[in-house]
Amino acid sequence: MGAKRPLLVTLIGVIYVLLGLLLLVSGIMLAATGMAVDPEIEEIAGLSGGAVAVLGIIQIVVGAGFLKGWKLWWYLGVIFTILNLIFGIASLFVTGAGGIVLVIVALIILWYLFRDNVKEFFLD
């Protein structure tokens, strides 16, 4: 890999890893707390906590992929950003202006991922 990692790719990778760690810890705590508090919500808390923890692990792996410049993660970054864009557009119909932030952020990230230096870093 000859291309230098762009600064914003580093920032995005670090944010993904940190958010992933937060989700992982939150998922474990949700599962543990729900099970200790009320037997009626034990199953829901366990499933929800497990799902959040899995999302955290995925976030950590995505962050590592961005930091390493793995080719696959450029493609996955584009796919996940398009999904976020679709979710943001759908949110506009449900929450009104609340989804506009998701749409704007997704469009900026898509624009950034298609910049020549970013593509060169990932696809080199």
Secondary structure, DSSP 8 states (H G I E B T S, - for coil): --S---HHHHHHHHHHHHHHHHHHHHHHHHHHHHHHH-GGGHHHHHHHHHHHHHHHHHHHHHHHHHHHT-HHHHHHHHHHHHHHHHHHHHHHHHHGGGGHHHHHHHHHHHHHHTSHHHHHHHH-
